[in-house]
Amino acid sequence: MLFEKKKSFFGNLAQRMGDVILNRPKPDEEMIDELEEVLISSDIGMDTTLKITDSLRDSIRHDRLRDAEAVQEQIREIVSEMLDKGERNQLCKETPLVILMIGVNGVGKTTSIAKIAHILQGQGKSVMLVAADTFRAAASEQLSIWGERLGVPVIKHKEGADPSAVIFDGMQSAKAHNTDVVICDTAGRLQNKKNLMAELAKMYKVIDREFPEAKREVLLVLDATTGKNAISQAKEFGEVTDLSGIVLTKMDGTAKGGIVVTISDEFDLPVKFIGLGEGMDDLKLFDAKEFASSIFEG
């Protein structure tokens, strides 16, 4: 199973929900109230929690769920439907493809770029990295190190350079070498949304002009351990650009897990990748059904 390390990234959510359900001979309103408390304390937002429990009430009423196993299965289905965005959960398979990665410092953006590049290499695709986060100290150097390890080219300028100029060079190089996927590291400075919006708009304009045939993904990298702060970041970045998906990192530590459900539901954003560890192979393609099922495993 993809999420076999359930305890490490879902905390004790599975155990707590199981205790609430299994301790009753049949489902009742008190059980649902306790489930609401468990869900909210596991970083699932109030609105999303109420959607889950309201749907569960309807199922109990109409489907006459009478035992713990049936209740558990129903919750799995409810959560799975919230997380399942169909093809949107998958990274665009068409090439050429330009992926813009955004996210604040410290969320694991640079390492996520490297891991996605590694996944794409495993699919037989050629990859190029573009170091357009020119304002964060050592960002270009970090990306260059990963490029050397992976054996992929990295386009970069000096620190403080115009990010769109780096994007321009990246698009030119990608076209010249018939590169399948270009992954661009971009800034994540939320302190001034107006500047960030203008910077991203300029990058998009360069891509549209220089590489119009390329498909595009805009992925927001979020640290799952930051809980509700990750929700705030999803909201704020969503206000400055059109996001196509989420890369959720650090689900191997103290993350409570519910943040995945909240972001997917409240912002209608597909989770595309989930980080279950620090290794190069620990960034996994997201599977909604497996993730939902993991709540009650083990």
PyMOL commands that set and color helices and strands:
alter all, ss='L'
color gray80, all
select helices_A, chain A and resi 6-10+13-22+29-41+46-63+68-83+86-89+109-122+139-150+163-176+193-210+224-226+228-240+258-266+288-296
alter helices_A, ss='H'
color red, helices_A
select strands_A, chain A and resi 97-102+127-131+154-155+181-185+215-223+245-249+271-275+283-285
alter strands_A, ss='S'
color yellow, strands_A
deselect
rebuild
show_as cartoon
